[in-house]
């Protein structure tokens, strides 16, 4: 994409933790990685999750690694690749584009033969009549009508061949990149706080296909479906916990109506055409939490929150409104076809730091939703509905997420525990794999956790999962089922707090700086099953390092990857992985990678796109026709300020979180 203006020289600032600046760590998750992990339960560490490794010698064939980008400047992957030998036929077309090389460039870099378009930026008008964006004259009233700040999950509801509705989460705000002279929440004026609240939530915008290609642009005309949700939009609590005393407040004595949603990270789409948006690090918005076990387990601080929203809205002061935080941390269902409908917080899917909720249909026609709790040493969850999905019955299907069973995962490795010392060395059997079970926590009418009612399980889900002995994982984030095989994949981002003695077969490195990918094969390939097998096809990091693994593929022919975050699939069954932390872990920009997970090219990981300086690669989403990649770089310029940015993407002046679409100029499927 051509530059729209000359770019300033960009100072690269140091980064910490998982690859983000300290300022962004504070604003995004309340410095979670700099505090003890909230899970202090005595749940044992079960077996490791690495996967089919060849011989130790073949897995370690690459030489010693240098430092920085030059050490990762691997030869580009062309269309030829090593054949892993007979016996593993290739089931579907694999990616054949030439990999983008690791870099620190301040742009979205894509393969040769592709083009890109910035669909929408922070501040662009969303609602009809919204004012044009002016960074020096922002108001909360304007921001409520404009595209919000950091873009994370992207969903796309295609209305017909040439028209669709784009949903985007606005996870959180980087005030130092938004406002001139911003210092901190304690001194911010009220208008800045109101703007930040309005920049949270999500946006729905109508798109139109351009010239019959894979390019999508904002639609002209009335844009009747366009919508903004914010931290103040009324939302309805539904399901068994709705109305419980733990959810009642002074302003809402019925415990059923909440103002807004907070820190919405990943999400999912339902077969009936609604979007699911996941509230994640909600804890860091609240001040003065009572010092009790439930609040501690959710990382609620007893002091003042960094944002200090409580200065202008008393509900964020838990000393005065102790139940307000219990009303956040849910999966929110949004109907894009009914702009006037209330967003619905589905309590039946539990309360934790939701990273997403992705749906499969069970063999008997019910729906299963897979969810990760994005915290060091926290858990993987699944919900299975009581009622069946009925195609075409929208009214019925909008009730499916309120009744059913909520489960948490327990994993067991099949190698002796003493074989795991935190180094990532393979066990003697050459595989990181094992079995697992989904442990029922409750149905909508019955709790299976001693000492917990149904509502208590759903509001204090972490504590309930501790009680039944769930397996502590390395930040389980996005889940995604393969549309080809039905296997389910989970991104385990990293875990800086795992000590070598805490390594096990599902989490074999301690500390786990780069993360890994988990593959789940449920019994009978049925989403309703309660037993499964698991393995680890990808152990992330520099492929030249000994503790990395790419499903046994030749590591001299793969690209580096660190901190896997969001996942998606193309229609051929190739897994696409976006990252959040490569700058700090590998010294290179975050990226979108793609890898086959079946056949003889399983593990052949390529880099499809890299994002600008300081940005995290979010989204991503592949259109159903395989012609478009939607990608949402959020917080470009991480580590800088509005006056002294470390990025000027996308327009060459100051950084703006945005959504881009990428397509092949010859009309081919993406990945070719």
C-alpha positions in Angstrom: 0.0 0.0 0.0 1.5 3.4 -0.9 2.6 5.7 1.8 0.1 8.6 2.2 2.7 11.0 3.7 6.4 11.1 4.5 7.2 9.2 7.7 9.1 10.6 10.6 12.3 8.8 11.9 11.1 6.3 14.5 12.9 5.8 17.7 12.6 2.2 18.9 11.9 2.0 22.6 12.7 -0.8 25.0 10.1 -3.4 25.8 9.3 -5.5 28.8 7.4 -8.5 29.9 5.7 -10.4 27.1 7.0 -7.9 24.5 4.9 -4.8 25.2 6.0 -1.5 26.8 5.4 -1.0 30.5 2.8 1.6 29.8 0.8 -0.7 27.6 1.1 -3.5 30.2 -0.4 -1.2 32.7 -3.2 -0.1 30.5 -4.0 -3.4 28.9 -4.0 -5.8 31.8 -3.0 -3.9 34.9 0.6 -5.2 34.8 -0.5 -8.8 35.3 2.9 -10.2 34.4 4.5 -8.1 37.1 2.3 -9.5 39.9 2.1 -12.9 41.3 -0.3 -15.2 39.4 -3.8 -15.2 41.0 -4.0 -19.0 40.9 -2.5 -20.1 44.2 -4.4 -23.4 44.2 -2.6 -26.6 44.9 -3.8 -28.2 41.7 -1.1 -30.5 40.4 0.9 -29.9 37.2 -0.1 -32.7 34.8 1.8 -33.9 31.7 3.5 -31.8 29.0 2.0 -30.7 25.7 4.6 -30.9 23.1 3.9 -33.1 20.2 5.3 -35.5 17.7 9.0 -35.0 17.7 11.1 -36.8 15.3 14.4 -38.0 16.7 16.2 -35.6 19.0 18.9 -35.2 16.4 16.6 -34.2 13.5 14.7 -31.8 15.8 17.9 -30.0 16.7 19.6 -29.9 13.3 19.9 -26.1 13.0 23.0 -24.3 14.4 23.5 -21.8 17.1 21.5 -18.7 17.1 22.6 -15.1 17.0 20.8 -12.1 18.4 18.3 -9.7 16.9 16.6 -9.5 13.5 19.7 -10.6 11.5 19.7 -13.9 13.3 16.1 -14.5 12.3 16.6 -13.5 8.7 15.9 -17.0 7.4 15.8 -17.7 3.7 12.3 -17.0 2.4 10.0 -19.9 2.0 9.2 -20.4 -1.7 6.7 -22.7 -3.2 8.9 -25.8 -2.9 9.1 -27.5 0.5 10.7 -30.6 1.9 8.7 -33.8 1.5 8.3 -35.4 4.9 8.2 -38.8 3.3 5.5 -41.3 2.3 2.6 -42.3 4.5 1.3 -38.8 5.2 -0.6 -37.7 2.1 -1.4 -34.0 1.8 -5.2 -33.7 2.2 -5.8 -30.1 1.0 -4.0 -27.2 -0.7 -1.2 -25.9 1.4 0.1 -22.3 1.5 2.6 -21.6 -1.3 3.3 -17.8 -1.0 6.9 -16.7 -0.2 7.2 -15.9 3.5 7.5 -12.3 4.6 10.9 -12.0 6.4 11.2 -10.9 10.0 11.5 -7.2 10.3 11.0 -4.1 12.4 9.4 -2.0 9.7 6.7 0.5 10.5 4.1 -0.9 8.1 2.0 -3.9 7.3 4.2 -6.1 5.2 2.6 -8.7 3.0 3.8 -11.2 0.4 4.5 -10.5 -3.3 1.3 -10.6 -5.4 -0.9 -9.2 -2.6 -2.4 -5.8 -1.9 -4.0 -4.3 1.2 -6.5 -1.6 2.1 -7.1 0.1 5.5 -10.8 -0.3 6.0 -11.3 1.8 9.1 -9.1 3.6 11.6 -9.5 4.8 15.2 -11.8 7.9 15.1 -13.3 7.3 11.6 -17.1 8.0 11.6 -19.3 4.9 12.3 -22.7 6.3 12.9 -24.5 8.5 10.3 -23.7 12.1 11.0 -20.6 11.4 13.1 -18.0 14.1 12.9 -14.7 13.6 11.2 -11.9 12.8 13.5 -9.6 15.5 14.9 -7.0 14.3 17.3 -6.6 17.8 18.8 -10.3 18.3 19.3 -11.7 15.0 20.7 -14.9 14.8 22.7 -16.7 11.9 24.3 -19.8 12.7 22.3 -17.9 12.4 19.1 -16.0 9.2 20.1 -19.4 7.5 20.9 -20.1 7.8 17.2 -16.6 7.1 15.8 -14.6 3.9 15.5 -13.1 3.0 18.9 -9.5 2.4 20.0 -7.6 -0.8 20.1 -9.0 -3.4 17.6 -8.8 -7.0 18.7 -11.3 -9.7 17.5 -12.7 -9.2 14.0 -15.9 -11.0 13.0 -17.6 -10.8 9.5 -21.2 -11.5 8.8 -21.6 -11.7 5.0 -25.0 -10.6 4.0 -24.6 -11.6 0.3 -21.7 -11.9 -2.2 -20.9 -8.2 -2.1 -22.1 -6.9 1.3 -21.3 -7.7 4.9 -21.1 -6.5 8.5 -17.8 -6.2 10.2 -17.6 -6.5 14.0 -14.5 -5.3 15.8 -13.7 -5.4 19.6 -12.2 -2.3 21.1 -10.2 -3.9 23.9 -8.7 -1.0 25.8 -7.2 2.5 25.3 -3.6 3.7 25.3 -4.2 7.3 26.5 -0.6 8.3 26.1 -1.0 7.7 22.4 -4.4 9.4 22.2 -4.1 12.7 24.1 -1.4 15.4 23.9 0.4 15.7 27.2 -1.4 12.8 28.9 0.4 11.7 32.1 -1.8 9.3 34.1 -5.3 8.5 35.3 -4.8 10.4 38.6 -4.5 13.7 36.8 -6.5 13.1 33.7 -9.4 15.5 33.2 -13.0 14.1 33.0 -13.3 14.6 29.3 -10.3 12.4 28.6 -11.8 9.7 30.8 -15.1 9.9 29.1 -13.4 9.7 25.7 -11.5 6.6 26.8 -14.7 4.9 28.1 -16.4 5.7 24.7 -13.4 4.3 22.9 -13.9 0.9 24.6 -16.5 -1.7 23.5 -17.0 -2.5 19.8 -18.1 -1.3 16.4 -20.3 -2.7 13.6 -19.8 -1.3 10.2 -21.3 -2.2 6.8 -18.8 -3.2 4.1 -19.1 -3.6 0.4 -16.8 -5.7 -1.9 -14.8 -3.6 -4.3 -14.7 -4.5 -8.0 -15.4 -8.1 -7.4 -12.0 -8.7 -5.7 -11.1 -9.7 -2.1 -11.0 -6.0 -1.2 -13.7 -4.7 1.1 -14.4 -1.0 1.8 -16.8 0.9 4.0 -20.3 1.0 2.4 -21.8 4.3 1.3 -25.4 5.3 2.0 -27.5 5.1 5.2 -25.4 2.3 6.9 -28.4 1.2 8.8 -26.6 -1.6 10.6 -23.7 0.5 11.8 -23.4 0.6 15.6 -21.1 1.6 18.5 -21.0 -0.2 21.8 -19.1 1.4 24.7 -18.2 1.0 28.4 -21.6 2.7 29.1 -24.0 0.9 26.7 -26.8 -0.9 28.6 -26.4 -4.7 28.5 -28.6 -7.5 29.8 -27.4 -10.3 32.1 -29.0 -13.6 31.2 -28.8 -17.2 32.3 -28.8 -18.8 35.7 -26.7 -16.2 37.6 -28.8 -13.2 36.3 -30.5 -11.5 39.3 -28.4 -13.3 41.9 -27.4 -11.2 44.9 -23.7 -11.2 43.8 -24.8 -9.2 40.7 -27.1 -6.7 42.4 -25.9 -3.1 43.0 -27.4 0.1 44.2 -28.1 1.3 40.7 -29.4 -2.1 39.6 -31.1 -3.8 42.5 -32.5 -6.5 40.2 -29.0 -7.6 39.1 -29.9 -7.8 35.5 -28.8 -4.6 33.7 -25.1 -3.6 33.3 -23.6 -0.4 32.0 -21.1 -1.4 29.3 -18.5 -4.1 28.6 -14.7 -3.9 29.4 -11.5 -5.1 27.8 -13.1 -7.2 25.1 -10.4 -9.3 23.6 -11.2 -12.2 21.3 -14.6 -13.6 20.4 -16.4 -15.8 18.0 -19.4 -16.2 15.7 -22.5 -18.3 16.1 -24.1 -20.4 13.4 -27.2 -18.2 13.8 -25.2 -15.1 12.8 -24.5 -13.3 16.1 -21.1 -12.1 17.4 -19.6 -13.3 20.7 -17.3 -10.8 22.4 -15.1 -11.8 25.3 -14.5 -9.6 28.4 -10.9 -10.2 29.5 -8.8 -8.1 31.9 -11.7 -6.3 33.5 -10.1 -6.4 36.9 -7.8 -3.5 36.2 -10.6 -0.9 35.9 -11.7 -1.1 39.5 -10.3 0.5 42.7 -10.4 -0.5 46.3 -11.5 -4.1 46.0 -12.3 -5.8 49.4 -9.4 -8.0 50.4 -11.1 -11.4 50.1 -10.4 -14.7 48.3 -12.9 -14.1 45.3 -11.4 -10.7 44.5 -7.8 -11.9 44.9 -8.5 -14.9 42.6 -9.5 -12.5 39.9 -6.5 -10.2 40.4 -8.6 -7.4 41.9 -6.4 -4.7 43.5 -7.1 -3.4 47.0 -5.6 0.0 46.0 -6.4 2.5 43.3 -6.6 1.5 39.7 -4.3 3.2 37.2 -7.1 4.5 35.1 -8.9 6.1 38.0 -12.3 6.0 36.4 -13.7 5.9 39.9 -12.9 9.6 40.1 -15.9 10.3 37.7 -18.1 7.2 38.0 -18.5 5.9 41.5 -19.4 2.4 40.3 -15.7 1.7 39.7 -15.0 2.1 43.4 -15.6 -1.4 44.9 -15.3 0.0 48.4 -18.7 1.6 47.7 -20.1 -0.9 45.1 -18.5 -4.2 45.9 -20.6 -6.2 43.4 -19.9 -4.1 40.3 -16.9 -6.1 39.2 -18.9 -9.3 39.4 -20.9 -7.9 36.4 -17.9 -8.1 34.1 -15.9 -11.0 32.7 -18.5 -12.6 30.5 -19.2 -13.6 27.0 -21.4 -10.9 25.4 -23.7 -11.9 22.5 -24.4 -9.1 20.0 -27.0 -9.4 17.2 -25.7 -7.4 14.1 -29.0 -7.7 12.3 -30.9 -5.8 15.1 -29.1 -2.6 15.8 -31.6 -1.7 18.6 -31.2 -5.0 20.5 -29.5 -5.2 23.9 -26.2 -6.9 24.0 -26.5 -10.0 26.2 -24.0 -11.1 28.9 -24.3 -14.9 29.0 -23.6 -15.9 32.6 -24.0 -19.6 31.7 -20.6 -19.5 30.0 -18.9 -18.5 33.3 -16.9 -15.5 34.5 -13.2 -15.3 34.0 -10.7 -13.4 31.8 -12.4 -14.7 28.6 -10.2 -14.7 25.5 -12.8 -15.9 23.1 -15.7 -18.3 22.5 -15.8 -20.4 19.3 -18.6 -22.7 18.4 -18.9 -26.3 17.1 -22.1 -28.3 16.6 -22.2 -31.6 18.5 -23.2 -34.8 16.8 -26.7 -34.6 18.2 -27.2 -31.0 17.1 -26.3 -29.0 20.2 -23.7 -26.2 20.3 -20.3 -26.3 22.1 -18.4 -23.2 22.9 -14.6 -23.4 23.7 -13.1 -20.7 25.9 -9.7 -19.9 27.4 -8.9 -17.9 30.6 -6.0 -15.7 29.6 -4.0 -15.8 32.8 -0.8 -17.6 33.8 -1.7 -21.0 35.3 -5.4 -20.7 34.4 -7.8 -23.0 32.6 -9.5 -24.1 29.5 -13.3 -24.3 29.4 -16.2 -25.7 27.3 -19.9 -25.1 27.4 -22.4 -27.5 25.8 -26.0 -26.3 25.3 -29.0 -28.3 26.6 -31.1 -27.5 23.5 -30.3 -28.2 19.9 -29.5 -25.7 17.2 -32.3 -25.3 14.7 -31.3 -23.9 11.4 -33.3 -20.9 10.4 -35.0 -20.5 13.8 -33.2 -17.3 15.0 -35.5 -16.8 17.9 -34.9 -20.3 19.3 -31.2 -20.2 18.7 -30.8 -16.9 20.6 -31.7 -18.9 23.8 -29.1 -21.6 23.3 -26.4 -20.1 25.5 -28.5 -19.8 28.6 -29.0 -23.5 29.4 -26.5 -26.4 29.3 -23.4 -27.6 31.0 -20.1 -25.7 31.8 -16.9 -27.8 31.9 -13.3 -27.2 32.7 -10.4 -29.2 31.3 -8.1 -31.7 33.1 -5.1 -32.9 31.1 -2.8 -35.9 31.8 0.4 -36.7 30.1 1.5 -40.2 29.2 5.2 -39.8 30.1 6.7 -39.9 33.6 6.7 -36.6 35.4 10.5 -36.8 36.1 11.2 -36.5 32.3 10.1 -32.8 32.4 12.7 -30.4 33.8 11.5 -27.2 32.2 14.1 -27.3 29.4 11.5 -28.4 26.8 13.4 -31.6 26.1 11.3 -34.3 24.6 10.3 -37.3 26.7 11.7 -40.7 25.9 8.6 -41.6 23.8 9.4 -38.7 21.5 6.0 -37.0 21.9 4.3 -34.4 24.1 0.8 -35.9 24.3 -1.7 -37.4 26.5 -5.4 -37.7 27.4 -7.9 -35.3 28.9 -11.4 -34.9 30.3 -13.9 -32.1 30.5 -15.0 -31.9 34.1 -18.6 -30.7 34.6 -18.8 -27.7 36.9 -22.6 -27.1 36.7 -25.7 -27.2 34.5 -28.2 -24.4 34.6 -30.0 -26.2 37.4 -27.4 -28.2 39.3 -23.9 -27.5 40.7 -21.3 -30.3 40.8 -18.8 -28.3 42.9 -19.1 -28.8 46.6 -19.9 -25.6 48.5 -21.0 -23.7 45.3 -24.5 -22.9 44.1 -25.0 -22.7 40.3 -24.8 -18.9 40.4 -21.7 -19.0 42.5 -20.0 -21.4 40.0 -20.9 -18.9 37.2 -19.8 -15.8 39.0 -16.7 -17.3 40.8 -15.8 -19.7 38.0 -12.1 -19.7 38.7 -12.6 -20.8 42.3 -15.0 -23.5 41.3 -12.5 -24.8 38.7 -9.7 -24.7 41.4 -11.9 -27.0 43.5 -12.3 -29.7 41.0 -8.6 -29.9 40.1 -8.4 -28.4 36.6 -5.0 -28.3 34.9 -3.0 -25.1 35.1 -2.0 -23.9 31.6 0.3 -21.3 30.1 -2.2 -18.5 29.4 -4.9 -20.3 27.3 -6.1 -17.7 24.8 -8.0 -18.3 21.5 -9.6 -21.6 20.6 -10.4 -22.5 17.0 -11.9 -25.8 15.5 -10.7 -27.0 12.1 -13.5 -26.8 9.6 -12.0 -29.8 7.8 -11.2 -32.3 10.7 -13.1 -31.0 13.7 -9.9 -31.0 15.8 -9.7 -28.1 18.2 -6.7 -25.9 18.6 -5.7 -23.6 21.5 -3.1 -20.9 21.6 -1.1 -21.0 24.8 0.7 -17.6 24.7 3.5 -17.9 27.3 4.1 -18.1 31.0 7.0 -16.1 32.5 6.0 -17.4 36.0 6.3 -21.1 35.4 9.4 -22.4 37.2 11.4 -25.4 35.9 10.0 -27.6 38.6 6.4 -26.7 37.5 6.9 -28.0 34.0 4.7 -30.9 33.0 3.6 -32.6 29.7 0.9 -30.0 28.7 3.3 -27.2 29.7 6.9 -28.5 29.2 9.0 -25.3 29.5 9.7 -23.3 32.6 9.7 -20.4 32.1 7.8 -20.6 28.8 8.9 -17.4 27.0 7.4 -18.2 23.5 4.3 -20.3 24.1 2.9 -23.3 22.1 -0.2 -24.6 20.3 -2.4 -27.4 21.7 -4.3 -29.8 19.5 -7.4 -31.5 20.9 -9.1 -34.5 19.4 -12.4 -35.2 21.1 -13.7 -38.8 21.5 -15.5 -39.7 18.2 -14.6 -36.2 17.0 -17.8 -35.2 18.8 -17.9 -31.7 20.3 -20.3 -33.1 23.0 -17.7 -35.6 24.2 -16.2 -35.3 27.7 -13.0 -37.2 26.9 -10.2 -36.2 24.4 -6.7 -36.8 23.3 -4.2 -34.0 23.0 -0.8 -33.2 21.6 1.3 -30.2 20.8 2.0 -29.6 17.1 3.9 -26.3 17.5 6.4 -25.3 20.3 7.1 -21.7 19.5 10.3 -19.8 19.4 13.4 -19.4 17.1 13.5 -22.6 15.0 17.3 -22.6 15.6 16.7 -23.2 19.3 16.7 -26.7 20.7 13.4 -26.3 22.6 11.3 -25.5 19.5 9.2 -28.0 17.5 7.3 -27.7 14.3 5.4 -31.0 14.2 8.5 -32.7 13.0 8.9 -30.6 9.9 12.4 -29.6 8.8 13.1 -26.5 11.0 15.5 -25.0 8.5 12.5 -24.4 6.3 10.1 -22.7 8.8 9.8 -19.2 10.2 10.1 -18.0 13.8 7.0 -17.4 15.9 6.5 -16.3 19.5 3.5 -15.6 21.7 0.6 -17.2 19.7 -2.6 -15.3 20.5 -5.5 -15.4 18.1 -6.3 -18.3 15.7 -8.4 -18.8 12.6 -8.7 -21.3 9.8 -9.0 -21.0 6.0 -11.5 -23.3 4.2 -8.7 -25.8 3.3 -7.9 -26.4 7.0 -4.7 -24.4 7.3 -4.2 -22.8 10.7 -3.5 -19.1 10.8 -1.8 -17.7 14.0 -1.4 -14.1 15.0 1.1 -13.1 17.7 1.4 -10.8 20.7 4.9 -10.5 22.0 7.4 -11.2 19.3 9.1 -7.7 19.8 10.2 -8.5 23.3 10.7 -12.3 22.8 12.4 -12.3 19.4 13.3 -8.7 18.6 11.0 -8.6 15.6 7.5 -7.2 14.8 4.4 -9.3 15.6 3.0 -11.2 12.7 0.3 -13.4 11.1 1.6 -16.9 10.4 0.0 -19.9 8.6 0.7 -23.6 9.0 -0.8 -26.8 7.7 -1.9 -29.1 10.5 -2.6 -32.2 8.5 -0.6 -34.3 5.9 3.1 -34.4 5.1 3.5 -30.6 5.2 2.2 -30.4 8.8 4.3 -27.9 10.6 5.5 -26.0 7.6 5.0 -22.6 9.2 5.2 -19.4 7.0 4.8 -15.7 7.8 2.0 -14.1 5.8 2.2 -10.6 7.2 4.0 -8.5 9.8 2.5 -5.5 11.6 3.9 -2.0 12.4 6.2 -1.1 15.1 4.8 -1.7 18.6 1.6 -3.3 17.2 0.0 -6.6 18.1 -1.4 -8.7 15.2 -5.1 -9.1 16.0 -8.1 -10.4 14.3 -7.3 -12.4 12.2 -10.2 -13.7 10.0 -10.3 -15.4 6.6 -13.4 -14.8 4.6 -15.6 -17.8 3.8 -14.6 -17.7 0.1 -10.9 -17.6 1.0 -10.4 -14.3 -0.9 -9.7 -12.0 2.0 -7.6 -11.8 5.1 -8.9 -9.3 7.7 -6.1 -8.2 10.2 -6.4 -5.6 13.0 -3.1 -4.2 14.2 -3.7 -2.7 17.6 -1.6 -0.3 19.7 0.9 0.6 16.9 3.4 2.9 18.5 3.5 1.0 21.8 6.1 2.6 24.0 5.8 6.1 22.6 3.5 9.1 23.1 1.3 11.1 20.8 4.0 13.8 20.7 6.9 11.3 20.2 5.5 8.3 18.5 7.5 5.1 17.8 5.1 4.4 14.9 3.2 6.7 12.5 1.2 3.9 10.8 -1.1 4.0 9.0 -1.1 7.6 7.7 2.4 8.9 8.5 1.5 11.3 11.3 0.5 9.5 14.5 -0.4 5.9 15.2 -4.1 4.8 14.8 -5.3 1.2 15.5 -7.0 0.1 12.3 -8.4 -2.9 10.4 -6.9 -3.9 7.1 -8.0 -6.3 4.4 -5.5 -8.2 2.3 -6.1 -10.0 -1.0 -4.4 -11.6 -3.9 -4.2 -9.3 -6.9 -4.8 -12.2 -9.3 -8.0 -13.2 -7.5 -6.5 -16.4 -6.0 -7.4 -17.8 -2.7 -5.3 -16.2 0.1 -2.2 -18.2 1.0 -1.5 -19.1 -2.6 
